[in-house]
Amino acid sequence: MSETNTNGKVDMEKIVSLCKRRGFIFPGSEIYGGLAGTFDYGPLGVALKKNIQNSWWNHFVTNRDDIYGIDADILMNPKAWEASGHVSGFSDPLVECPKCKKRFREDTVEAGTDGIRRCPDDKEVLGASRQFNMMFKTQIGATEDQNSISYLRPETAGGMFVNFKNVVDSFHPKLSFGLAQIGKAFRNEIAPRDFIFRLREMEQMEIEYFCHPSKWEETFEHLRKEFKAWMMSVGLPEKSIHEIEIGDNDRAHYSKRTIDFEFDFPIGQKELAGLAYRTDFDLKQHSEFSKTDLSYFDEETKERFIPHCIEPSIGVERTVLAVLTSAYREEEVEGETRTVLAFVPSVAPIQIAVLPLSKKDELSVPAQEIVKKLRKIARVQYDETQSIGKRYRRQDEIGTPYCVTVDFDSLNDKMVTVRDRDTMKQERIAIDKLEEYFNGKF
């Protein structure tokens, strides 16, 4: 058996095809011709996404005492976005073709040898660059005027900053502490592309971690290590994660230090996550615009100050794509190509597949009893269609780590065959020992 893990180099089309064929991710509104920048998650895709989100939440919220979870609303008072600078500055440079009227993000159109950017479709010289605000506007209430304008949030961070005082007043946390949120964000991307890498509707997993101004460096380093450790825990190889220190001229205006975590995607080394030292910019801005005191009083030192903030932020969809990329394998087995998604068990949509060798009741009934027992400890799927060989290949392709085959010998020896996805090795395990066996594996 020869194995190829083309991590970072696998053809994106292979991943896109597998995702649609096996029910991970579908094009949005496909029966109506689709809608650019939108995708829908199928049964296996939503399970994979939820498992990644649960892993992140458990790592940073459930298993820590210093980070509090919140779920802020998507719609906010528009003044909040004025305070954060999004209304005036959340924009990308846009260029338009004077002939076909198509618009492009300036950085997606390469200039020719003469230094001129031309339309990729009709080769007309593109117009001058202008800024395009990426926030989606909407109207609140029955009257459509300037006072009814609101926005779909372009990031989840804003909801955490405006709830800083609520959490302090309710829980009286001791610095350092953080707020965490998983939620939808919306950006009117000029040129959504590359499958689920760049979208108009996305989910973010973000933390706003507040600390004393003198503690920001040690806090930054702690979160840097924790963030990278979590990425590796969901199956991203360390060699494919690159920490890029962002220079003074390229950082956001509020940041004094930023590290981008870039990953070897099929489209090249691109940004997956970010870690930014936002100083006290956000709380100061919201204090000024809302006329609300967002300072913190330290009971021990009797000091009042505006805490500084470290922000680790990662996109859910980009993480899903990175996990798929890392897990994708093509192997030659006995002259045939075996496609495998080698997920770590914690994020695999299905952890165990139970496969009766026959659909007859004498095997299907005991197999379904095994399913009931194993569902206490794992995500289990019952599969009785097609030959056992085809079922193994199907489970390999959706990333199931283990298959349990119930055969006619099982009726007598009370044992089943457990097959390992990665090695394809099989061993006989007593039915009454299965829970113990898989507890050790997971």
VODOZA-405704 format. One record per residue (C-alpha): x, y, z; chain. Coordinates in pm, whole numbers, plus 50000, padded with zeros to 5 digits. Layout:
X:Y:Z:A;
...
//
This chain:
50000:50000:50000:A;
50137:50341:49905:A;
50004:50656:50071:A;
50001:51017:49965:A;
49899:51296:50200:A;
49904:51598:49972:A;
49845:51840:50257:A;
49830:52193:50121:A;
49871:52067:49763:A;
49559:51858:49709:A;
49341:51971:49422:A;
49061:52187:49561:A;
48822:52037:49306:A;
48868:51694:49466:A;
48765:51829:49804:A;
48470:52021:49656:A;
48354:51708:49470:A;
48386:51485:49777:A;
48203:51739:49994:A;
47904:51746:49761:A;
47899:51373:49684:A;
47911:51268:50048:A;
47685:51535:50195:A;
47935:51769:50360:A;
47885:52100:50175:A;
47650:52203:49892:A;
47642:52518:49676:A;
47388:52764:49818:A;
47049:52784:49640:A;
47180:52538:49384:A;
46843:52452:49224:A;
46802:52822:49138:A;
47145:52856:48984:A;
47326:52931:49309:A;
47431:53254:49480:A;
47798:53356:49480:A;
47969:53335:49815:A;
47709:53110:49981:A;
47725:52740:50073:A;
47498:52509:50272:A;
47618:52239:50508:A;
47476:51890:50461:A;
47434:51630:50739:A;
47802:51533:50759:A;
47926:51889:50707:A;
47717:52035:50987:A;
47837:51753:51216:A;
48201:51828:51129:A;
48147:52201:51183:A;
47971:52150:51517:A;
48244:51915:51637:A;
48510:52176:51556:A;
48308:52446:51732:A;
48251:52224:52035:A;
48621:52144:52051:A;
48707:52517:52047:A;
48440:52598:52307:A;
48552:52320:52539:A;
48918:52419:52507:A;
48873:52790:52571:A;
48551:52819:52774:A;
48429:52498:52938:A;
48773:52388:53059:A;
48880:52732:53184:A;
48763:52953:53470:A;
48877:53283:53321:A;
48681:53298:52993:A;
48305:53365:52984:A;
48085:53272:52691:A;
47831:53511:52544:A;
47601:53515:52240:A;
47539:53872:52126:A;
47273:53964:51873:A;
47359:54004:51505:A;
47181:54342:51488:A;
47324:54620:51703:A;
47265:54989:51748:A;
47444:55142:51447:A;
47633:55380:51676:A;
47833:55079:51793:A;
47970:55040:51440:A;
48048:55411:51424:A;
48249:55377:51744:A;
48443:55078:51615:A;
48526:55256:51289:A;
48340:55013:51063:A;
48099:55270:50919:A;
48379:55493:50796:A;
48662:55248:50741:A;
48549:54889:50681:A;
48620:54884:50310:A;
48816:54722:50028:A;
48955:54886:49712:A;
48721:54818:49418:A;
48773:54855:49043:A;
48502:54841:48777:A;
48504:54749:48408:A;
48349:55036:48205:A;
48223:54790:47943:A;
48071:54487:48123:A;
48024:54677:48454:A;
48169:54388:48656:A;
48341:54486:48978:A;
48656:54331:49123:A;
48862:54368:49436:A;
49168:54554:49319:A;
49411:54304:49470:A;
49255:54014:49276:A;
49337:54160:48935:A;
49702:54149:48837:A;
49847:54433:48633:A;
49991:54347:48292:A;
50351:54401:48186:A;
50256:54760:48108:A;
50139:54811:48469:A;
49773:54846:48368:A;
49490:54639:48518:A;
49242:54503:48266:A;
48910:54323:48299:A;
48969:53945:48307:A;
48666:53895:48078:A;
48679:54157:47803:A;
49031:54301:47858:A;
48904:54659:47890:A;
49114:54891:48107:A;
48960:54896:48454:A;
48846:55220:48611:A;
49010:55401:48899:A;
49020:55233:49238:A;
48762:55340:49495:A;
48671:55224:49843:A;
48376:54989:49888:A;
48222:54942:50235:A;
48161:54572:50292:A;
47890:54599:50558:A;
47542:54481:50466:A;
47287:54757:50530:A;
46934:54679:50642:A;
46630:54869:50767:A;
46472:54834:51110:A;
46106:54921:51158:A;
45829:55022:50920:A;
45980:55354:50811:A;
46272:55349:50570:A;
46483:55656:50633:A;
46826:55750:50765:A;
46719:55677:51123:A;
46612:55320:51043:A;
46946:55209:50897:A;
47122:54922:51072:A;
47385:54670:50967:A;
47442:54297:50974:A;
47749:54268:51193:A;
48078:54230:51002:A;
48247:54067:51304:A;
48149:53918:51640:A;
48394:54124:51847:A;
48165:54427:51876:A;
47904:54236:52072:A;
48164:54139:52330:A;
48298:54488:52383:A;
47952:54638:52436:A;
47877:54363:52690:A;
48200:54413:52884:A;
48027:54614:53159:A;
47736:54368:53182:A;
47970:54076:53250:A;
48180:54275:53498:A;
47869:54386:53689:A;
47715:54037:53687:A;
48016:53816:53759:A;
48281:54052:53905:A;
48565:53870:53728:A;
48920:53929:53835:A;
49164:54041:53568:A;
49282:53880:53354:A;
48963:53741:53196:A;
48806:53699:52855:A;
48478:53687:52668:A;
48425:53424:52398:A;
48171:53393:52123:A;
48091:53177:51822:A;
47861:53351:51579:A;
47766:53466:51232:A;
47928:53760:51059:A;
47844:53912:50720:A;
48065:54084:50465:A;
47957:54202:50124:A;
48265:54059:49954:A;
48331:54201:49610:A;
48474:53872:49484:A;
48386:53569:49700:A;
48588:53271:49582:A;
48784:52955:49656:A;
48497:52742:49786:A;
48434:52823:50155:A;
48755:53024:50197:A;
48605:53366:50118:A;
48232:53405:50181:A;
47966:53666:50232:A;
47815:53485:50532:A;
48052:53318:50775:A;
48100:53217:51135:A;
48375:53331:51366:A;
48521:53193:51687:A;
48662:53488:51879:A;
48793:53577:52223:A;
48840:53925:52366:A;
49080:53874:52655:A;
49119:54168:52893:A;
49428:54228:53101:A;
49624:54497:53285:A;
49828:54710:53041:A;
50150:54583:53202:A;
50050:54219:53142:A;
49977:54229:52770:A;
50300:54064:52653:A;
50272:53756:52874:A;
49901:53731:52795:A;
49974:53753:52422:A;
50231:53474:52445:A;
49999:53251:52649:A;
49716:53287:52397:A;
49953:53235:52104:A;
50058:52897:52242:A;
49703:52796:52336:A;
49562:52892:51998:A;
49824:52694:51807:A;
49783:52394:52039:A;
49410:52392:51970:A;
49462:52405:51592:A;
49687:52101:51613:A;
49436:51918:51836:A;
49176:51920:51555:A;
49422:51769:51308:A;
49619:52055:51153:A;
49986:51957:51108:A;
50230:52193:51277:A;
50440:52212:50960:A;
50139:52357:50773:A;
50077:52637:51026:A;
50288:52948:50976:A;
50308:53237:51222:A;
50351:53563:51036:A;
50446:53874:51231:A;
50261:54168:51075:A;
50467:54482:51027:A;
50382:54831:51150:A;
50253:54949:50812:A;
50024:54650:50757:A;
49855:54617:51096:A;
49506:54743:51170:A;
49512:55095:51314:A;
49408:54973:51662:A;
49674:54701:51686:A;
50019:54732:51844:A;
50110:54373:51758:A;
49948:54117:51530:A;
50037:53763:51433:A;
49855:53599:51144:A;
49837:53220:51149:A;
49858:53116:50787:A;
49787:52765:50662:A;
49885:52564:50355:A;
49548:52554:50182:A;
49503:52402:49833:A;
49504:52762:49704:A;
49837:52835:49872:A;
49955:52971:50207:A;
49667:53191:50326:A;
49538:53344:50648:A;
49348:53111:50879:A;
49345:53302:51208:A;
49477:53614:51376:A;
49606:53718:51716:A;
49593:54094:51778:A;
49690:54318:52068:A;
49412:54577:52040:A;
49533:54788:52338:A;
49246:54979:52506:A;
49116:55114:52173:A;
48776:54942:52170:A;
48667:55005:52529:A;
48780:55369:52501:A;
48586:55418:52179:A;
48268:55264:52316:A;
48305:55465:52637:A;
48327:55785:52436:A;
48043:55712:52194:A;
47803:55561:52448:A;
47891:55800:52735:A;
47926:55491:52957:A;
48218:55428:53192:A;
48385:55106:53075:A;
48680:55125:53313:A;
48773:54846:53555:A;
48837:54887:53927:A;
49091:54650:54078:A;
48987:54576:54437:A;
49336:54464:54537:A;
49541:54754:54401:A;
49258:55011:54427:A;
49344:55115:54072:A;
49090:55216:53808:A;
49187:55186:53443:A;
49073:55081:53096:A;
49185:54718:53044:A;
49385:54627:52737:A;
49266:54352:52506:A;
49421:54055:52322:A;
49204:53907:52047:A;
49247:53553:51907:A;
49010:53513:51612:A;
48954:53226:51369:A;
48698:53161:51097:A;
48486:52847:51127:A;
48463:52786:50751:A;
48836:52831:50698:A;
48899:52590:50985:A;
48663:52336:50826:A;
48854:52373:50497:A;
49189:52338:50676:A;
49069:52025:50857:A;
48941:51875:50530:A;
49270:51960:50357:A;
49476:51806:50638:A;
49265:51490:50648:A;
49248:51420:50274:A;
49438:51111:50159:A;
49464:50914:49838:A;
49614:50567:49874:A;
49678:50285:49631:A;
49540:49959:49767:A;
49566:49646:49554:A;
49574:49848:49234:A;
49281:50073:49330:A;
49270:50424:49472:A;
49128:50452:49821:A;
49013:50803:49921:A;
49027:50868:50295:A;
48945:51159:50523:A;
49176:51084:50815:A;
49000:51305:51071:A;
49113:51294:51431:A;
48833:51108:51613:A;
48726:51414:51813:A;
48603:51600:51502:A;
48497:51309:51278:A;
48125:51338:51192:A;
48086:50964:51253:A;
48324:50793:51496:A;
48200:50435:51464:A;
48004:50263:51187:A;
47824:49939:51275:A;
47793:49710:50973:A;
47593:49385:50978:A;
47722:49143:50716:A;
47361:49072:50618:A;
47034:49267:50628:A;
46861:48964:50777:A;
46714:49010:51122:A;
46947:48755:51278:A;
47236:49001:51218:A;
47062:49339:51189:A;
46887:49310:51526:A;
47204:49242:51732:A;
47388:49508:51524:A;
47128:49769:51617:A;
47163:49670:51983:A;
47535:49742:51954:A;
47452:50082:51803:A;
47238:50168:52106:A;
47517:50077:52347:A;
47792:50261:52159:A;
47587:50579:52119:A;
47641:50635:52492:A;
48008:50705:52424:A;
48044:50799:52055:A;
47881:50923:51735:A;
47759:50604:51565:A;
47607:50526:51226:A;
47425:50206:51127:A;
47501:50104:50766:A;
47363:49791:50599:A;
47355:49884:50228:A;
47586:49740:49956:A;
47872:49492:49999:A;
48096:49512:50304:A;
48389:49625:50087:A;
48191:49918:49943:A;
48071:50012:50291:A;
48429:50020:50417:A;
48526:50251:50130:A;
48228:50476:50196:A;
48313:50506:50564:A;
48680:50574:50475:A;
48571:50856:50245:A;
48359:51027:50511:A;
48634:50988:50771:A;
48490:50726:51011:A;
48781:50604:51229:A;
48636:50261:51314:A;
48397:50008:51163:A;
48236:49730:51365:A;
48128:49434:51153:A;
47870:49191:51287:A;
47897:48855:51108:A;
47743:48512:51147:A;
48026:48401:51378:A;
47918:48682:51613:A;
47604:48484:51693:A;
47815:48208:51844:A;
48136:48365:51980:A;
47974:48697:52086:A;
48257:48887:51916:A;
48272:49139:51630:A;
48540:49257:51389:A;
48673:49608:51450:A;
48847:49768:51151:A;
49082:50065:51184:A;
49038:50327:50909:A;
49401:50432:50887:A;
49578:50093:50900:A;
49284:49884:50769:A;
49386:49623:51028:A;
49107:49416:51181:A;
49074:49252:51521:A;
48810:49052:51699:A;
48668:49217:52009:A;
48411:49077:52251:A;
48078:49259:52223:A;
48064:49320:52599:A;
48412:49480:52583:A;
48337:49727:52302:A;
48259:50027:52523:A;
48581:49975:52717:A;
48776:49930:52392:A;
48648:50251:52232:A;
48675:50454:52553:A;
49047:50385:52531:A;
49055:50495:52168:A;
48864:50823:52220:A;
//
